[in-house]
Amino acid sequence: MNNLGIVFALLGAVLAALLSGIGSAKGVGMGGEAAAGVITEDPSKFGKVLILQLLPGTQGIYGLLIAFITLSQIGILGGNADISLAKGFLYFGACMPMAIVGYASAIRQARASVASIAVVAKKPEQFGKAMIFPAMVETYAILALLISILAVVGIGGLSI
């Protein structure tokens, strides 16, 4: 039995969770630093800056979702974990959009969140508008999530 297929598939799942998680951890940290500065001056803004701080954390959740779906598809979470090398490479590739875009978009979203936190610090009534900027970055994380889900689920039906 050739085990390389499962190795590559598992590596893809791990990278989707790992890179998206690292990006989210960095992003939430960046937002937290900016938010802490704001609440030292005005603690009443805590709720607004907390929401902006948490936005870059979604990519980590998306990466974890892709990892769980992949692990269930390849038999790691139960079932037959015997997959071909070709399928292993396909699963690896299917996880890469979420791994790469998850990492990069979390960092970019954090930068937009930090800027939005600065807006809220000076003009809290502009919170709704300020939230749009980091939310726009989320679009690309969602697109990566969608393509990774479609690809991972679709690979199971292939007979290679």
Sequence and secondary structure as in RCSB ss.txt:
>XXXX:A:sequence
MNNLGIVFALLGAVLAALLSGIGSAKGVGMGGEAAAGVITEDPSKFGKVLILQLLPGTQGIYGLLIAFITLSQIG
ILGGNADISLAKGFLYFGACMPMAIVGYASAIRQARASVASIAVVAKKPEQFGKAMIFPAMVETYAILALLISIL
AVVGIGGLSI
>XXXX:A:secstr
   HHHHHHHHHHHHHHHHHHHHHHHHHHHHHHHHHHHHHH GGGHHHHHHHHHGGGHHHHHHHHHHHHHHHHTT
TTSS     HHHHHHHHHHHHHHHHHHHHHHHHHHHHHHHHHHHHHH GGGHHHHHHHHHHHHHHHHHHHHHHHH
HHHHHTT   
